[in-house]
Amino acid sequence: MRKISILLISFFTASHAFGQTDSATAAQDTAWKVGGNFGLQFAQSSYQNWQAGGINSVAGNAIFSVFANYDDGGKWGWANSLDIAYGLNLQEDVFNKTDDRFELISRVDRHLTKKWSFSGELNFRTQLTDGYSEPGSTDADDRISRFMAPGYLLVGLGFTYSPSDNFTVYISPATSKMTFVQDQTLANEGAFGVEAGDTLANGTYVEGKQFRYEIGGYVNMTYRRELLKNVDMQFRLDLFSNYLDEQYKYIDVNSEFKLFMKVNDYISANISLNVVYDHDILFDTDNDGVMDGPRTQFRQILGVGFAYNFGYEPKE
């Protein structure tokens, strides 16, 4: 959590510094848009002498999203967003994790025309706590992920096409993708595409690498719109192809669809659907205990609960 705090402080400090000019207050009043959302969602079920059967359970999700966007109305723009989500489910004294995300995106734009910009983008993703293969387990032998295992950092240069406030496409022909696996046991297994540990001919064991570097083409597309009154839709699609891999024909896919439904100022519901494919993340496809192939990953979350929106917009 100390590392996360440092990232958060750095993010907001940098956002503030970017907008400083000789007339700092005026620049902030005219150039920045800042806002976000905080939500808590709960679900509970309880059974006693229930003929149809059932398992007592309690579930909760916390979601925090914030953005800080700068546009001087001329040549420069800077878009930043931070999303943190965490969820737990308790069933018969067994805790299971239902959500765990930390993602920071920052893009600097040098406007070329009204719709096109030359851009540099940074995207950082990881998780907050350990993940396990068995429900309720805290055994290190069952650990399959943790903070910065994996961690992904993408840095690239490209062009942004934004014909409206609702639709943006960022296209980068040269993006560096760095994968971090800061857990030696997982690195030795070759988790998340890093080079696995190996025993040499002389019997010496060489530990697996905790870092993998790729460079390739990257596309990020975001689209949002109001479907109905108090019903908003948001879609995001990330595509990456590694030039350095002989299997460059495989494209990493990370997509997210969200539907937000507002009941009133403090109660809301949302549906989230994620589809992920990464050819370097292996699964036990034959159920024989051997991690031998990739799979398409799916996740769906439906939540109803408390939500609070906040924001700052420039003065006219």
C-alpha positions as CSV (number, residue, x, y, z in Angstrom):
1,M,0.0,0.0,0.0
2,R,3.0,2.3,0.5
3,K,3.9,2.0,-3.1
4,I,0.3,2.8,-4.1
5,S,0.3,5.9,-2.0
6,I,3.5,7.1,-3.6
7,L,1.9,6.6,-7.1
8,L,-1.2,8.5,-6.1
9,I,0.7,11.4,-4.6
10,S,2.9,11.6,-7.7
11,F,-0.1,11.5,-10.0
12,F,-1.9,14.4,-8.4
13,T,1.3,16.4,-7.8
14,A,2.2,16.1,-11.5
15,S,-1.4,17.0,-12.5
16,H,-1.2,20.2,-10.5
17,A,2.2,21.2,-11.6
18,F,1.3,20.8,-15.3
19,G,-1.3,23.6,-15.0
20,Q,0.9,26.1,-13.3
21,T,1.7,29.4,-15.1
22,D,2.6,32.9,-14.0
23,S,-1.1,33.3,-13.2
24,A,-1.6,29.9,-11.6
25,T,-5.2,30.4,-10.4
26,A,-6.4,31.7,-13.7
27,A,-4.8,28.7,-15.5
28,Q,-6.5,26.3,-13.2
29,D,-9.9,28.0,-13.6
30,T,-9.7,27.9,-17.4
31,A,-7.8,24.8,-18.3
32,W,-8.6,21.9,-15.9
33,K,-11.5,19.5,-15.7
34,V,-11.3,17.3,-12.6
35,G,-13.8,14.7,-11.4
36,G,-14.5,11.2,-10.5
37,N,-16.7,8.6,-8.8
38,F,-16.7,6.6,-5.6
39,G,-19.0,3.6,-5.2
40,L,-19.8,0.9,-2.6
41,Q,-21.8,-2.1,-3.6
42,F,-23.2,-4.8,-1.3
43,A,-25.0,-8.1,-1.7
44,Q,-26.2,-10.5,1.1
45,S,-28.1,-13.8,1.3
46,S,-29.0,-15.9,4.3
47,Y,-30.8,-19.2,4.7
48,Q,-32.2,-21.2,7.6
49,N,-34.2,-24.4,7.2
50,W,-34.7,-23.5,3.5
51,Q,-35.9,-26.5,1.6
52,A,-34.4,-25.5,-1.7
53,G,-31.0,-25.1,-0.1
54,G,-28.5,-22.2,-0.4
55,I,-25.2,-20.9,1.0
56,N,-25.0,-17.9,3.3
57,S,-22.9,-15.2,1.7
58,V,-22.0,-11.5,1.9
59,A,-20.3,-9.6,-0.9
60,G,-18.9,-6.1,-1.3
61,N,-17.2,-4.1,-4.0
62,A,-15.5,-0.7,-3.7
63,I,-14.8,1.4,-6.8
64,F,-12.8,4.6,-7.1
65,S,-12.3,6.4,-10.4
66,V,-10.8,9.9,-10.9
67,F,-9.8,12.0,-13.9
68,A,-7.8,15.2,-14.3
69,N,-7.8,16.6,-17.9
70,Y,-5.9,19.7,-19.0
71,D,-6.6,21.6,-22.3
72,D,-5.2,25.1,-22.8
73,G,-7.6,25.7,-25.7
74,G,-4.7,25.8,-28.1
75,K,-1.8,23.5,-28.8
76,W,-1.6,21.2,-25.7
77,G,-3.8,18.8,-23.8
78,W,-3.1,16.2,-21.1
79,A,-5.6,13.5,-20.1
80,N,-5.2,11.4,-16.9
81,S,-7.3,8.8,-15.3
82,L,-7.0,6.5,-12.3
83,D,-9.2,3.5,-11.6
84,I,-9.0,1.3,-8.5
85,A,-11.5,-1.5,-7.7
86,Y,-11.6,-4.2,-5.0
87,G,-14.2,-6.7,-4.0
88,L,-14.6,-9.6,-1.6
89,N,-17.1,-12.4,-1.2
90,L,-17.7,-14.3,2.1
91,Q,-19.3,-17.8,1.8
92,E,-19.5,-20.0,4.9
93,D,-16.4,-18.4,6.5
94,V,-14.4,-18.6,3.2
95,F,-13.2,-15.3,1.6
96,N,-12.9,-15.0,-2.1
97,K,-11.7,-12.1,-4.1
98,T,-14.2,-10.9,-6.8
99,D,-12.4,-7.8,-8.1
100,D,-8.9,-6.3,-7.9
101,R,-7.7,-3.6,-10.3
102,F,-5.3,-0.7,-10.3
103,E,-4.9,1.2,-13.6
104,L,-3.3,4.6,-14.4
105,I,-3.5,6.1,-17.9
106,S,-1.8,9.4,-18.9
107,R,-1.7,10.8,-22.4
108,V,-0.1,14.1,-23.6
109,D,-1.5,15.6,-26.8
110,R,0.1,18.1,-29.2
111,H,-2.9,19.2,-31.2
112,L,-2.3,19.2,-35.0
113,T,-5.9,19.8,-36.2
114,K,-9.3,20.0,-34.5
115,K,-9.5,16.2,-34.6
116,W,-5.9,14.9,-34.7
117,S,-3.1,15.1,-32.2
118,F,0.4,13.8,-31.9
119,S,0.4,11.9,-28.6
120,G,2.5,10.2,-26.0
121,E,0.8,7.7,-23.7
122,L,1.6,5.8,-20.5
123,N,-0.5,2.9,-19.2
124,F,0.2,1.1,-16.0
125,R,-1.8,-1.8,-14.7
126,T,-1.5,-4.2,-11.7
127,Q,-3.5,-5.6,-8.8
128,L,-3.5,-4.8,-5.1
129,T,-3.5,-8.2,-3.3
130,D,-2.5,-11.9,-3.8
131,G,-4.6,-14.1,-6.0
132,Y,-5.0,-17.9,-5.4
133,S,-6.0,-20.9,-7.5
134,E,-8.1,-22.4,-4.7
135,P,-11.1,-20.6,-3.1
136,G,-10.3,-19.3,0.3
137,S,-6.6,-20.4,0.2
138,T,-3.8,-18.4,1.6
139,D,-1.1,-21.0,0.9
140,A,1.9,-19.7,-1.0
141,D,1.8,-22.9,-3.1
142,D,-1.6,-21.8,-4.5
143,R,-0.6,-18.2,-5.2
144,I,-1.0,-17.3,-8.9
145,S,-0.7,-13.5,-8.8
146,R,0.1,-10.6,-6.5
147,F,1.0,-6.9,-6.5
148,M,3.4,-6.3,-9.5
149,A,3.1,-10.0,-10.4
150,P,2.0,-9.2,-13.0
151,G,2.5,-5.5,-13.5
152,Y,2.2,-4.0,-17.0
153,L,3.7,-0.7,-18.2
154,L,3.0,0.5,-21.8
155,V,4.8,3.6,-23.1
156,G,4.5,4.8,-26.6
157,L,4.2,7.6,-29.2
158,G,1.4,7.9,-31.8
159,F,-1.6,9.8,-33.0
160,T,-5.0,10.4,-31.4
161,Y,-8.2,10.9,-33.4
162,S,-11.0,12.5,-31.5
163,P,-13.9,13.7,-33.6
164,S,-16.1,14.2,-30.5
165,D,-16.0,14.2,-26.7
166,N,-17.6,10.7,-26.9
167,F,-15.1,8.9,-29.2
168,T,-11.3,8.7,-29.1
169,V,-8.8,6.4,-30.9
170,Y,-5.1,6.4,-30.0
171,I,-2.9,4.6,-32.6
172,S,0.8,3.9,-31.8
173,P,3.0,2.1,-34.3
174,A,5.8,2.0,-31.6
175,T,4.8,1.1,-28.0
176,S,7.0,-0.5,-25.4
177,K,5.3,-3.1,-23.3
178,M,7.1,-4.1,-20.0
179,T,5.8,-7.0,-18.0
180,F,6.9,-7.3,-14.3
181,V,6.7,-10.5,-12.3
182,Q,8.0,-9.5,-8.9
183,D,7.6,-12.9,-7.3
184,Q,10.5,-15.3,-8.0
185,T,8.3,-18.5,-7.6
186,L,6.0,-17.3,-10.3
187,A,8.9,-16.1,-12.4
188,N,10.5,-19.5,-12.2
189,E,7.3,-21.0,-13.6
190,G,7.4,-18.6,-16.6
191,A,4.1,-16.9,-15.5
192,F,2.7,-14.1,-17.6
193,G,5.2,-14.7,-20.5
194,V,8.5,-14.1,-18.7
195,E,11.4,-16.5,-19.3
196,A,11.0,-19.5,-16.9
197,G,13.8,-21.0,-14.8
198,D,15.9,-23.8,-16.3
199,T,18.5,-26.4,-15.2
200,L,21.6,-26.2,-17.3
201,A,23.6,-29.3,-18.5
202,N,26.0,-28.9,-15.6
203,G,23.2,-29.1,-13.1
204,T,23.1,-25.4,-12.3
205,Y,19.7,-23.9,-11.9
206,V,19.1,-20.5,-13.5
207,E,16.2,-18.7,-12.0
208,G,13.4,-17.3,-14.2
209,K,13.4,-13.6,-15.2
210,Q,11.2,-11.1,-13.5
211,F,11.0,-8.8,-16.5
212,R,9.9,-9.0,-20.1
213,Y,10.3,-6.4,-22.8
214,E,8.2,-6.1,-25.9
215,I,7.7,-3.5,-28.6
216,G,4.9,-3.4,-31.0
217,G,1.8,-1.7,-32.4
218,Y,-0.9,-0.5,-30.0
219,V,-4.4,0.7,-30.4
220,N,-6.7,2.1,-27.7
221,M,-10.3,3.0,-28.4
222,T,-12.9,4.5,-26.0
223,Y,-16.5,5.3,-26.7
224,R,-19.2,6.5,-24.4
225,R,-22.7,7.8,-24.8
226,E,-26.0,8.2,-23.0
227,L,-28.4,5.4,-24.1
228,L,-31.4,6.6,-22.1
229,K,-32.0,9.2,-19.4
230,N,-29.8,8.2,-16.4
231,V,-28.4,5.2,-18.4
232,D,-24.8,5.6,-19.7
233,M,-22.6,3.2,-21.7
234,Q,-18.8,3.1,-21.9
235,F,-16.7,0.8,-24.0
236,R,-12.9,0.5,-24.2
237,L,-10.7,-1.7,-26.3
238,D,-6.9,-2.2,-26.2
239,L,-5.0,-4.1,-28.9
240,F,-1.3,-4.9,-28.8
241,S,0.9,-6.9,-31.2
242,N,4.5,-7.7,-30.4
243,Y,7.0,-7.1,-33.2
244,L,9.8,-9.0,-31.4
245,D,7.9,-12.4,-31.2
246,E,7.9,-14.8,-34.1
247,Q,4.2,-15.3,-33.3
248,Y,3.4,-11.6,-33.8
249,K,0.2,-12.6,-35.6
250,Y,-1.3,-13.0,-32.1
251,I,-2.9,-9.9,-30.8
252,D,-3.3,-9.2,-27.0
253,V,-6.9,-8.0,-26.4
254,N,-8.1,-6.2,-23.3
255,S,-11.7,-4.9,-23.5
256,E,-14.3,-3.6,-21.1
257,F,-17.9,-2.7,-21.4
258,K,-19.7,-0.8,-18.7
259,L,-23.3,0.2,-18.2
260,F,-24.2,2.8,-15.6
261,M,-27.8,3.2,-14.3
262,K,-28.5,6.1,-11.9
263,V,-31.4,5.7,-9.5
264,N,-30.9,9.0,-7.7
265,D,-28.0,11.2,-6.6
266,Y,-26.6,8.5,-4.3
267,I,-27.9,5.1,-5.5
268,S,-26.8,3.5,-8.7
269,A,-26.4,0.2,-10.5
270,N,-23.8,-0.9,-13.0
271,I,-22.8,-3.9,-15.1
272,S,-19.2,-4.5,-16.1
273,L,-18.1,-7.1,-18.7
274,N,-14.4,-7.8,-19.4
275,V,-12.9,-9.9,-22.2
276,V,-9.1,-10.5,-22.2
277,Y,-6.8,-12.6,-24.4
278,D,-3.1,-12.7,-24.0
279,H,-1.2,-15.4,-25.8
280,D,1.6,-15.4,-23.2
281,I,-0.7,-16.2,-20.3
282,L,-1.0,-20.0,-20.1
283,F,-3.7,-22.2,-18.5
284,D,-4.2,-25.9,-17.9
285,T,-6.2,-26.4,-21.1
286,D,-6.3,-30.2,-20.7
287,N,-6.9,-30.3,-17.0
288,D,-3.8,-32.5,-16.5
289,G,-1.8,-30.1,-14.2
290,V,0.3,-28.7,-17.0
291,M,0.1,-25.0,-18.0
292,D,0.1,-25.5,-21.8
293,G,-2.0,-23.0,-23.6
294,P,-3.8,-19.6,-23.6
295,R,-7.5,-19.1,-23.1
296,T,-9.9,-16.2,-23.5
297,Q,-10.7,-14.7,-20.1
298,F,-14.1,-13.4,-19.2
299,R,-15.4,-11.5,-16.2
300,Q,-18.8,-10.1,-15.4
301,I,-19.9,-8.0,-12.4
302,L,-23.3,-6.7,-11.5
303,G,-23.6,-4.3,-8.6
304,V,-26.1,-2.0,-6.9
305,G,-25.2,0.4,-4.1
306,F,-24.0,3.8,-3.0
307,A,-22.3,6.1,-5.5
308,Y,-21.0,9.6,-5.1
309,N,-19.9,11.7,-8.1
310,F,-17.6,14.7,-7.7
311,G,-16.0,17.1,-10.1
312,Y,-14.5,20.5,-10.9
313,E,-15.0,22.2,-14.3
314,P,-13.4,25.4,-15.5
315,K,-15.2,28.7,-15.0
316,E,-16.6,30.4,-18.1
